[in-house]
Amino acid sequence: MRIMGLDYGSVTVGVAVSDSLGITAQGIEIIRRKQENKLRQTLARIEELAREYQVERIVLGYPKNMNNTIGERAKSSEEFARTLERRTGLPVVLWDERLTTAAAHQVLDMAGTGWKKRREVIDKLAAVVILQGYLDSLPREAE
C-alpha cells in the first residue's frame, strides 16, 4: 500500500510517496502555483500522481500552532483536506507538522546544502518528513 505525503503551502505543495511496503518516504516533486487560491491545476496534479503511484491514502501536513491551537494555516489545511477527499476519493489524514520545516532545514544543514538549492527542495523534504513521521507511527507486523 502506497501513501502520499503532502506539505501544503501558500504557493507550493511538496509531494512524497511511500515505498510499496509503507516503510520509507521519498520526495517526488514540488507543485507550484501562481496564486494561493488557484488550486485546480494543483489538485489535478495530485490526482495524477496518486493514480501513477497507486496511492491508497494521503497524509497532509497539519500546521498547528506551537501551543496546539488551530490557526488560519491549519484551517486552510482542513479545507484543502476536504477538497482532496472529494476530488480523489481517497482518505486524507491530517498529520501534525510542527517543526517539520525546521527538521528539513537541519537535514539540509548537515548535508551542506546552500540557500539557493535549499529553496528548490525544502518543500519536498518537508513532505518526506511529514510522511515518514506518519509511517513510523504505524504498527508493524512482527517479522
Buried (B, 14 or more C-beta within 10 A) or exposed (E): EBBBBBBBBEEBBBBBBBEEEBEBBBBBBBBEBEEEEEBEEBBEBBBEBBEEBEBBBBBBBBBBEEEEEEEEBBEBBBEBBEBBBEBBEBEBBBBBBBEBBEBBBEBBEEEEBEEEEBEEBBBBBBBBBBBBBBBEEEEEEEE
